[in-house]
Amino acid sequence: MYSRTYKAVVSLPPMLWVGLFLLLPYALMFAHSFWTVREGILVHQWNLQNYGKLLHNAVYAEAFLRTVRIAAGVTVLSLLLGYPLAYYMSFRSGARKEILYQLVIVPLWVSYLVRGYAWKTILGSEGVLNGFLQYLHITREPVSFFLYSPFAVVLMLTHIYTPFVFLPLYASLEHIPRNLLEASQDLGASSGKTFLRVILPLSLPGLLAGAIFAFLLTLGDFLAPLLVGGPSSIMIANIVQSLFGTAYDWPLGAAISVCIFVLTISLLFLTERLERRWAFR
């Protein structure tokens, strides 16, 4: 058994690290949200004006709802792409499993910006997609809807975050005992019933983890709207970036960040409760 002194000495460095680089920045951000800016000067006067602006200014509400819609779309599409792929690799791929796994992981080695500019090239007026459609005589002129629209943002973020959804799904499916599947088949269950009553329930922790990954990562993304989104796809993170940058309104940006932080913690808490309840059942 280790002594209390040894445990305290060992645990002190990580606790200091978490306190200095995680808790302290959050505390400063929370304090900034109650201050104000007057004539370009940050005034340490405690008030609730910033949160009042968020409630009474429709611009922030519209940006937040747009962000939630985009995040929900990316989450659904990532699950629709990631779950069948994870299922196939876990139960049907056989000897090709390692090669397919590497092919899924390879995009994570490429820079976010490189993939973003690649989609900008594909979806542009002179891009690959419009050129292909015109070559097949499906369209007579470039389709402007592809680029600088919410569609482009959802498409780009789905491509980027699908591997983050796939990984927990694949790990969850790999840990399902195969003897349960054999028992289900021996009891006369069809492949569909085995999936619905055995595989899907046991893979729910990975499904929830993948969904929360995609949703929260999209919620805080601000580069995709800048690269392929345009004015119609401004997300809440873009407003925070502008408030902390050109607008120099740190208190209002901090207030929005606090709201996003509360939403994130609430979603993580809800996901944990759902996982515990499902595990109990």
VEXMARLUM-85367 format. One record per residue: residue in one letter; x negated, y, z of N, C-alpha, C in turn. Coordinates in pm, whole numbers, plus 32768, in hexadecimal, padded with zeros to 4 digits. Layout:
<atoms>
   r    n.x    n.y    n.z   ca.x   ca.y   ca.z    c.x    c.y    c.z
   A      X      Y      Z      X      Y      Z      X      Y      Z
...
</atoms>
This chain:
<atoms>
   r    n.x    n.y    n.z   ca.x   ca.y   ca.z    c.x    c.y    c.z
   M   7FAC   7F88   8000   8000   8000   8000   7FA8   807E   8000
   Y   7FD2   80DF   7FAF   7F88   815C   7FA9   7FB6   81B9   8019
   S   7F5A   8209   804B   7F79   8267   80B5   7FC7   82DF   807E
   R   8004   832B   80DA   8050   83A1   80B0   7FF4   840B   8074
   T   7F7B   8414   80AA   7F1C   8476   8074   7EF8   8457   7FE4
   Y   7EDF   83D6   7FC8   7EBE   83AE   7F40   7F32   83CA   7EE0
   K   7FAC   83A9   7F0B   8021   83C2   7EB7   8033   8457   7E9C
   A   801B   84AA   7F04   802A   853A   7EF2   7FC2   8571   7E93
   V   7F46   8541   7E9E   7EDB   8571   7E46   7EF5   8548   7DB5
   V   7F25   84CD   7DA2   7F3F   849C   7D1A   7FB5   84E5   7CDA
   S   801D   8500   7D27   8096   853F   7CF1   808B   85D6   7CE5
   L   8027   8614   7D24   801D   86A6   7D21   8001   86DD   7C95
   P   7FA0   86A8   7C48   7F87   86E1   7BC2   8001   86DF   7B65
   P   8048   866D   7B57   80BE   8673   7AFE   812B   86CF   7B31
   M   813C   86D8   7BB6   81A0   8734   7BEC   817B   87C6   7BD0
   L   80FA   87E8   7BDB   80CE   886F   7BB9   80E1   888B   7B25
   W   80C4   8829   7AD4   80D5   8839   7A43   8168   8854   7A21
   V   81C3   8803   7A59   8252   8817   7A40   8280   889D   7A76
   G   8250   88C2   7AEC   8279   8941   7B26   824B   89B9   7AD7
   L   81CD   89B7   7AA9   8195   8A2A   7A63   81C6   8A37   79D4
   F   81D2   89C7   798E   81F0   89CC   78FF   827F   89A7   78DC
   L   82D1   8983   793F   835D   8961   7923   83BB   89B2   797B
   L   83AE   89A3   79FF   840C   89E6   7A59   83F8   8A7D   7A5C
   L   837A   8AAA   7A60   8360   8B39   7A65   8392   8B82   79E8
   P   8378   8B50   796E   83B1   8B94   78F8   8449   8B99   78FA
   Y   8489   8B2B   7927   851B   8B2C   7930   854A   8B95   7995
   A   8505   8BA0   7A06   852B   8C03   7A6B   851A   8C91   7A35
   L   84AE   8CAB   79ED   8499   8D30   79B2   8504   8D4E   7949
   M   8526   8CEC   78F8   858E   8D00   7894   8615   8D1D   78D7
   F   8633   8CD4   7943   86AF   8CEB   798B   86B2   8D77   79C8
   A   8641   8DA6   79FE   863B   8E2C   7A37   864A   8E97   79CB
   H   860A   8E82   7958   8615   8EE2   78EB   86A5   8EF3   78BB
   S   86F4   8E89   78C4   877D   8E91   7892   87D3   8EF2   78E2
   F   87A9   8F19   7959   87F5   8F77   79AC   87BB   9005   79A6
   W   8752   901A   7957   8719   909F   7949   8751   90E2   78CD
   T   871E   9157   78AD   8752   91A3   783B   86E1   91F0   77F9
   V   86FD   9222   7782   869D   9273   7736   86DA   92FD   771E
   R   868F   9364   7743   86BB   93ED   7730   864E   943D   76E8
   E   8673   946F   7673   8616   94C0   7622   8593   9475   7608
   G   85A0   93F5   75EB   852D   93A3   75CA   84D8   9379   7640
   I   850A   938F   76BA   84BF   936A   7733   850F   9304   7781
   L   84CD   929A   77AD   850D   9232   77FC   8520   9263   788B
   V   859D   926A   78B7   85BF   929C   793B   85E9   9228   7993
   H   85A7   9219   7A07   85C5   91AC   7A63   863C   91D2   7ABC
   Q   86AD   91E4   7A7D   8727   9205   7AC4   878A   9193   7AB2
   W   87AE   9154   7B1F   8801   90DC   7B18   8890   90FF   7AF2
   N   88C4   90BA   7A8B   894D   90D0   7A5C   8978   9059   7A08
   L   89F7   905A   79E2   8A30   8FEF   7990   8A56   9020   7905
   Q   8A1A   908F   78D9   8A3E   90C8   7859   8A1E   906B   77E4
   N   89AF   9024   77EE   8989   8FCB   777F   89ED   8F5B   776B
   Y   8A1B   8F1F   77D7   8A7F   8EB6   77CC   8B05   8EEF   779F
   G   8B21   8F6E   77C4   8B9A   8FAE   7794   8B96   8FC4   76FD
   K   8B20   8FE6   76C8   8B12   8FF6   7637   8B2F   8F73   75EE
   L   8B01   8F06   7628   8B18   8E84   75E9   8BAD   8E62   75E3
   L   8BF8   8E8C   7647   8C87   8E6D   764D   8CDA   8EC9   75F4
   H   8CAE   8F44   75E0   8CFF   8FA6   7598   8CD1   8FC0   750A
   N   8C5C   8F90   74E6   8C29   8FA4   745D   8C42   8F25   740C
   A   8C95   8F33   73A4   8CBB   8EBE   7355   8C48   8E85   7303
   V   8BE0   8ED6   72EA   8B70   8EA7   7299   8B2C   8E30   72DB
   Y   8B17   8E39   735E   8AD2   8DCD   73A5   8B29   8D50   73AC
   A   8BAB   8D62   73C0   8C06   8CEF   73C4   8C0B   8CA9   733C
   E   8C0F   8CF6   72CF   8C11   8CBA   7249   8B90   8C6F   722D
   A   8B1F   8CAA   7254   8A9E   8C68   723E   8A95   8BE7   7290
   F   8AC8   8BEC   730A   8AC3   8B75   735E   8B1C   8B06   7326
   L   8B96   8B29   72FB   8BF0   8AC4   72C2   8BB6   8A8C   7241
   R   8B78   8AE1   71F0   8B38   8AB1   7175   8AC7   8A50   7196
   T   8A7B   8A71   71FD   8A0E   8A19   7227   8A43   8992   7255
   V   8AAF   8994   72A2   8AE9   8916   72D2   8B1D   88C3   725D
   R   8B5C   8904   71FB   8B8E   88BA   7187   8B1B   887C   7139
   I   8AB2   88C7   7123   8A3E   8891   70DA   89FE   881F   7128
   A   89EF   8832   71AC   89B3   87C9   71FF   8A0A   874B   71FF
   A   8A8F   875C   7204   8AE7   86E7   7201   8ADE   86A0   717A
   G   8AD7   86ED   710C   8ACA   86B0   7089   8A48   8663   7079
   V   89DB   869F   70A8   8959   865B   70A2   895B   85DD   70F8
   T   899A   85E2   716C   89A0   856E   71C5   89EC   84FB   7184
   V   8A61   851B   714B   8AB3   84B2   710B   8A6B   8474   7095
   L   8A32   84C8   703E   89EC   8493   6FC8   8970   8443   6FEF
   S   8929   8471   7056   88B2   8427   7082   88D8   839E   70BA
   L   8947   8398   7101   8976   8316   7134   89A3   82BB   70C4
   L   89E9   82F5   7061   8A17   82A4   6FF0   89A3   826D   6F9E
   L   8935   82B6   6F9A   88BF   8287   6F53   8867   822F   6FAB
   G   8858   8255   7029   87FA   8210   7080   882C   818A   70B3
   Y   88AE   8180   70D2   88DF   8102   710C   88DB   808E   70A8
   P   890E   809D   702D   8901   802C   6FCF   8870   8004   6FB5
   L   8818   8069   6FAC   878B   8049   6F95   8750   7FFE   700B
   A   876D   802C   7084   873A   7FE7   70FB   8774   7F5B   7106
   Y   87F5   7F4C   70E5   8835   7EC8   70EA   87F5   7E69   7085
   Y   87E0   7E99   700B   87A3   7E45   6FA5   8716   7E1A   6FCC
   M   86C7   7E79   6FFE   863E   7E58   7022   8638   7DF9   7098
   S   8696   7E04   70F4   8693   7DB0   716B   86C5   7D22   7151
   F   8729   7D13   70F9   876A   7C91   70E9   875B   7C53   705E
   R   8736   7CA2   6FFA   8739   7C6D   6F72   86B4   7C7A   6F27
   S   8657   7CCC   6F58   85E0   7CEB   6F07   857B   7C79   6F03
   G   8574   7C2A   6F6D   8518   7BB9   6F6F   8487   7BE5   6F6D
   A   843A   7BAF   6F0C   83AB   7BCD   6F04   838F   7C5B   6ED7
   R   83F3   7C9F   6E9E   83DE   7D28   6E6E   83F1   7D8F   6EDC
   K   8406   7D63   6F57   8426   7DBF   6FC4   83B7   7E25   6FDD
   E   833C   7DF9   6FE3   82CD   7E53   7000   82B9   7EBA   6F93
   I   82C5   7E8F   6F15   82B4   7EED   6EA5   8322   7F57   6EA7
   L   839F   7F2C   6EBC   840D   7F8A   6EC0   8400   7FEA   6F37
   Y   83D0   7FB7   6FA6   83BE   800D   701B   8357   807A   6FFF
   Q   82EB   8055   6FBE   8284   80B7   6F9B   82BA   811F   6F39
   L   830F   80F4   6EDA   8349   8152   6E7B   83A5   81B6   6EBF
   V   83E8   818C   6F28   843E   81E8   6F72   83EB   824A   6FC3
   I   837A   821D   6FF9   8327   8272   704F   82D2   82D3   6FFE
   V   82AF   82B0   6F83   8255   8303   6F32   8284   8395   6F27
   P   8306   83B2   6F11   832E   843F   6F07   830D   8492   6F82
   L   8301   8452   6FF7   82DF   849D   7070   8250   84D0   706C
   W   81FC   8498   7015   8172   84C5   7009   8166   8545   6FB6
   V   81D0   8566   6F6D   81CF   85DB   6F14   8200   8654   6F62
   S   81C5   86C6   6F4A   81EA   8740   6F8F   827B   8766   6F75
   Y   82B8   87A0   6FDB   8342   87D0   6FCF   834E   8834   6F5C
   L   82F0   8891   6F53   82F5   88F8   6EEB   82E7   88BD   6E5F
   V   8292   8858   6E54   8280   8818   6DD1   8303   87D9   6DA3
   R   8346   8793   6DFE   83C5   8755   6DD9   8430   87BF   6DBC
   G   842C   882D   6E07   848B   8898   6DEE   847A   88D6   6D65
   Y   83FD   88F3   6D40   83E4   892C   6CBC   83FF   88C6   6C4D
   A   83F1   8847   6C6C   8413   87E0   6C09   84A8   87E4   6BEA
   W   84FA   87EF   6C51   858A   87F8   6C3A   85AE   887A   6BF3
   K   8567   88E4   6C0F   857F   8962   6BCA   8562   8953   6B35
   T   84FA   8907   6B14   84D9   88EE   6A88   8541   8895   6A47
   I   8572   8833   6A8F   85D4   87D5   6A57   865A   8819   6A3D
   L   8686   886D   6A9B   870C   88A6   6A95   8712   892C   6A4D
   G   86A2   8965   6A25   86A0   89E8   69E8   86E4   89EB   695F
   S   86FA   8A65   692C   873C   8A75   68AA   86EC   8A34   683A
   E   8669   8A37   6845   8612   89F6   67E4   85D7   8975   681D
   G   8618   893E   6881   85E5   88C9   68C6   8605   8846   6881
   V   85DB   87DC   68C4   85E9   8756   688B   867C   872F   687D
   L   86CD   874B   68E2   8759   871F   68DF   87A8   8767   6873
   N   879C   87EA   686B   87E3   8833   6802   87B1   880E   6777
   G   872F   87F8   676A   86FA   87CE   66E9   8730   8745   66C0
   F   873D   86EA   671F   8771   8664   6701   8804   866C   66D8
   L   8853   86BD   671F   88E1   86CB   66FD   88F4   8709   6673
   Q   88A1   876B   6652   88AD   87A9   65CE   887B   874A   6560
   Y   881A   86F9   6580   87E8   8698   651E   8854   8631   64FC
   L   88A3   860A   655E   8910   85AC   6547   898F   85F0   6516
   H   898A   8675   6503   89FC   86C4   64D4   8A72   86BD   6534
   I   8A53   86AB   65B4   8ABD   86B0   6619   8ADF   8741   6639
   T   8A7A   8797   663A   8A8E   8826   664E   8A4A   8871   65DD
   R   8A81   88E7   65BD   8A49   8937   6552   89E6   899F   6585
   E   89F1   89C2   6606   8999   8A25   6641   8976   89F9   66CE
   P   890D   8A32   6708   88E5   8A08   678F   8955   8A1E   67F5
   V   8961   89BE   6850   89C4   89C6   68BB   8986   8A12   692F
   S   89BD   8A86   694C   8986   8ADA   69B7   89A8   8AA7   6A42
   F   8A09   8A4D   6A4C   8A35   8A1B   6ACF   89CB   89C7   6B13
   F   8972   898A   6AC6   8912   892D   6AFF   88B2   8972   6B60
   L   8887   89EA   6B3E   8822   8A2F   6B8F   885F   8AAA   6BD0
   Y   8827   8ACE   6C45   8855   8B41   6C93   88E9   8B33   6CB9
   S   8906   8AC2   6CF9   898D   8AA4   6D26   8984   8A45   6D9C
   P   89F0   8A39   6DEB   89F0   89D5   6E58   89D7   8947   6E26
   F   8A02   892A   6DAC   89EA   88A5   6D72   8955   8887   6D6C
   A   8906   88E8   6D41   8875   88D3   6D37   8837   88C0   6DC1
   V   8867   890A   6E24   8832   88FD   6EAC   8850   8872   6EE3
   V   88CD   8844   6ED3   88F3   87BF   6F04   88A2   8753   6EBE
   L   8891   8760   6E3B   8846   86FC   6DEF   87B5   86F6   6E1C
   M   8776   8769   6E2B   86E9   876D   6E53   86D7   8735   6EE0
   L   872A   875F   6F3E   871C   8732   6FC8   873F   869E   6FD7
   T   879D   866E   6F87   87BC   85DE   6F89   8743   858C   6F5E
   H   86FF   85BA   6EF6   8686   8575   6EC8   8619   8579   6F33
   I   860C   85E9   6F79   85A0   85F8   6FD9   85BB   85AA   7059
   Y   8638   85A8   7088   8656   856F   710B   868D   84E1   7106
   T   86A5   84A9   7090   86D2   841D   7089   866E   83BC   70C8
   P   85EA   83CC   70B3   858D   8372   70F9   8597   8379   7191
   F   85B6   83EF   71C9   85C6   83FA   7259   8643   83B1   7289
   V   86A6   83A5   7233   871D   8357   7254   8702   82C1   7241
   F   86B6   82A2   71DB   869A   8215   71BD   864B   81D1   722C
   L   85E8   8215   7265   858E   81D5   72C5   85D6   819F   7341
   P   8628   81ED   7389   866E   81B1   73FB   86D5   8149   73D2
   L   8712   815A   735E   8770   80F4   732E   8729   8070   7313
   Y   86B8   8078   72D0   866D   7FFF   72B1   863C   7FBA   7330
   A   860B   8009   7390   85DE   7FCE   740F   8651   7F8C   7459
   S   86C7   7FC9   7457   873B   7F90   749A   8767   7F0E   7457
   L   8769   7F0B   73D3   8791   7E92   738B   872B   7E22   739C
   E   86AC   7E45   73A4   8645   7DE0   73B4   864C   7D9C   743D
   H   8681   7DE2   74A2   8688   7DA9   7528   8708   7D59   7541
   I   875D   7D4D   74DC   87D5   7CFA   74EC   87AD   7C67   74E8
   P   87CD   7C19   754D   87A9   7B89   754D   87EC   7B41   74D9
   R   879E   7AFA   748B   87D5   7AB5   7416   882D   7A3F   743D
   N   881C   7A0A   74B6   8871   799C   74DE   8902   79C8   74F1
   L   8918   7A4A   750C   89A0   7A7C   7516   89E6   7A78   748D
   L   899B   7A95   7425   89D5   7A8E   739F   89F5   79FD   737A
   E   899B   79A2   739E   89B4   7915   7383   8A2D   78E2   73D1
   A   8A3A   790F   744E   8AAE   78E7   749E   8B2F   791D   7462
   S   8B2C   7998   7430   8BA2   79D2   73F2   8BCC   7983   7376
   Q   8B6A   795C   7326   8B8A   790D   72AE   8BB9   7881   72D2
   D   8B7F   7847   733B   8BAB   77C1   7365   8C3B   77C1   7399
   L   8C66   7832   73D0   8CEF   783E   7402   8D53   7863   7395
   G   8D23   786C   731A   8D7D   7881   72A9   8D90   7910   727E
   A   8D43   796B   72B4   8D50   79F8   728E   8D13   7A0F   7204
   S   8D57   7A60   71B5   8D21   7A83   7132   8CB0   7AE8   7142
   S   8C6E   7B07   70D2   8C00   7B68   70D6   8C31   7BF2   7101
   G   8CA8   7C16   70D3   8CE0   7C97   70F8   8D00   7CA0   718D
   K   8D3D   7C35   71C3   8D5C   7C36   7252   8CDD   7C32   72A7
   T   8C79   7BE9   7279   8BFA   7BE7   72C2   8BBB   7C71   72C7
   F   8BC5   7CB9   7258   8B8E   7D40   7257   8BDB   7D9C   72B4
   L   8C61   7D96   72AC   8CB3   7DF3   72FA   8CB1   7DD4   738F
   R   8CA8   7D55   73B3   8CB6   7D30   7440   8C31   7D10   7485
   V   8BC7   7CFD   7438   8B46   7CDB   7475   8ADC   7D42   7450
   I   8AC2   7D52   73CF   8A53   7DA6   73A3   8A6E   7E3A   73C0
   L   8AE1   7E6C   7396   8AFF   7EFA   73A8   8B03   7F24   743B
   P   8B46   7ED9   7494   8B44   7F02   7521   8AB8   7F03   755E
   L   8A67   7E9E   753C   89E1   7E96   7575   8982   7EFE   753A
   S   89A4   7F34   74C5   894E   7F99   7487   897A   8026   74A6
   L   89E3   8036   74F5   8A15   80BC   7514   89AE   8116   7559
   P   895B   80E3   75B6   88F4   813C   75EF   8899   8179   7586
   G   886D   8128   7525   881A   815E   74B9   8867   81BD   7460
   L   88E7   81A0   744A   893A   81F8   73F7   894C   827F   743A
   L   8967   827E   74BC   8976   82FC   7505   88F3   834A   7509
   A   8884   8303   751E   8802   8346   7521   87E2   8385   7499
   G   87FC   833C   742D   87E3   8373   73A8   883C   83EA   738A
   A   88BC   83E1   73B2   8918   8450   739A   88EE   84CD   73E7
   I   88C4   84BC   7463   889C   8530   74B3   8819   856A   747E
   F   87C1   8514   744B   8746   8545   740C   8768   85A1   7397
   A   87BC   856E   733B   87DC   85BB   72C2   8826   863C   72E4
   F   8884   8635   7340   88D4   86AA   7360   8881   8718   73A2
   L   8832   86F3   7407   87E5   8757   7450   8773   878F   73FC
   L   8732   873C   73AC   86C8   876E   7356   86FF   87D0   72EE
   T   8775   87B1   72B8   87B4   880B   7258   87E2   888B   729C
   L   8812   887E   7317   8844   88F2   7361   87D8   895D   7374
   G   875C   8934   7384   86F0   8994   7399   869F   89B2   731E
   D   86C8   8984   72AA   867A   8998   7230   8695   8A23   71F6
   F   862D   8A66   71C9   863C   8AE8   718A   85F1   8AF4   7105
   L   859F   8A90   70E3   8554   8A98   7067   85A6   8A6F   6FED
   A   85FB   8A0B   6FFE   864C   89DC   6F8D   86A6   8A4A   6F54
   P   86ED   8A98   6FA7   873B   8B06   6F6D   86E5   8B6E   6F26
   L   866C   8B84   6F55   8613   8BE3   6F13   85E3   8BAF   6E8C
   L   85CB   8B2C   6E83   8593   8AF3   6E08   85FE   8ADA   6D9F
   V   866D   8A9B   6DC6   86D1   8A70   6D63   875D   8AA0   6D83
   G   8770   8AE8   6DF3   87F7   8B09   6E1E   882D   8B8B   6DE8
   G   87E2   8BF7   6DFC   8814   8C78   6DD1   886F   8CB8   6E38
   P   88A9   8D2D   6E18   88FC   8D78   6E79   8976   8D2B   6EA8
   S   89AE   8CD6   6E54   8A28   8C8E   6E7A   8A0D   8C1A   6ED9
   S   898F   8BFE   6EF7   896C   8B8C   6F4B   891B   8BB4   6FC5
   I   8925   8C32   6FEE   88DB   8C5F   7062   890C   8C13   70DE
   M   88AE   8BD9   7127   88CE   8B8C   719F   88A8   8BDC   721A
   I   88D1   8BAB   728D   88BE   8BF5   7309   8829   8C06   7329
   A   87D7   8BA4   7302   8747   8BAF   731B   8709   8C1F   72C9
   N   8740   8C3B   7251   870E   8CAC   7203   872B   8D31   7247
   I   879D   8D3A   7288   87BE   8DB4   72D2   8760   8DC4   734A
   V   8743   8D57   738F   86E5   8D5F   7400   865C   8D8A   73CF
   Q   862F   8D52   735F   85AE   8D7A   7327   85AC   8E0E   7305
   S   8618   8E41   72CC   861F   8ECE   72A8   8621   8F27   7324
   L   8669   8EFD   738C   8671   8F4E   7405   85EB   8F55   744D
   F   85A1   8EE8   744D   851D   8EE8   748E   84B2   8F27   7435
   G   84D0   8F36   73B3   846D   8F6C   7357   8489   8FFB   7331
   T   84C9   900E   72BD   84DB   9094   7286   8537   90EB   72DA
   A   85A1   90B3   7314   8602   9103   7360   85CE   912C   73E9
   Y   856F   90E5   741E   8535   9100   74A2   85A3   910C   750C
   D   85FD   90AB   750B   8665   90A5   7572   8655   9020   75BB
   W   85EB   9017   7608   85CE   8F9B   764F   863D   8F70   76AE
   P   867C   8FCA   76F9   86E6   8F9E   7755   875A   8F58   770E
   L   8787   8F90   769D   87F4   8F50   7655   87C8   8ECA   761A
   G   874E   8EC5   75E5   871B   8E45   75B3   870E   8DDF   7622
   A   86E5   8E0C   7699   86DB   8DB1   770B   8765   8D7F   7735
   A   87CA   8DD6   772F   8852   8DAC   7753   8884   8D40   76F5
   I   886C   8D51   7673   8893   8CE9   7614   8846   8C69   762E
   S   87C6   8C74   764C   8774   8BFE   7668   87A6   8BB5   76E4
   V   87D0   8C00   774A   8806   8BC1   77C2   8885   8B73   77A2
   C   88DB   8BAC   774E   8955   8B66   7726   8935   8AE5   76DA
   I   88D3   8AEB   7681   88AA   8A73   7637   886F   8A0C   7696
   F   8822   8A3B   76F7   87E6   89E1   775A   8851   899C   77AD
   V   88B7   89E7   77D7   8924   89AC   7825   896F   8944   77D1
   L   8987   8963   7752   89C9   8904   76F9   8975   8885   76E9
   T   88F3   8896   76DA   889A   8822   76CA   889C   87C9   7745
   I   8891   8805   77BC   8893   87B8   7838   8919   8772   7848
   S   8985   87B5   7824   8A0A   8779   7830   8A18   8700   77D4
   L   89E6   870C   775A   89EE   869B   76FD   8999   8625   772D
   L   8922   8642   7761   88CE   85D7   7796   890F   8593   780E
   F   894C   85E2   7865   8991   85A9   78D9   8A07   8555   78AE
   L   8A55   8587   784C   8AC8   853B   781B   8A9B   84B9   77D9
   T   8A30   84BF   778C   89FD   8445   774B   89D0   83DF   77B2
   E   898C   840D   781A   8961   83B1   7884   89D8   8370   78C9
   R   8A41   83BE   78E3   8AB9   8386   7922   8AFB   831F   78C9
   L   8B01   833B   7847   8B3E   82DD   77EA   8AEE   825A   77E4
   E   8A69   8266   77E2   8A16   81EE   77DE   8A29   819B   785C
   R   8A2E   81DC   78D0   8A41   8192   794E   8AC9   8150   7952
   R   8B30   8198   7927   8BB7   815D   7929   8BC0   80E8   78CA
   W   8B84   80F5   7852   8B8B   8087   77F2   8B39   8010   7823
   A   8AC4   802B   7863   8A74   7FBD   7898   8ABF   7F75   7907
   F   8B0A   7FC1   7959   8B58   7F82   79C4   8BC4   7F27   798A
   R   8C06   7F58   791E   8C6D   7F05   78E0   8C32   7E87   78A2
</atoms>
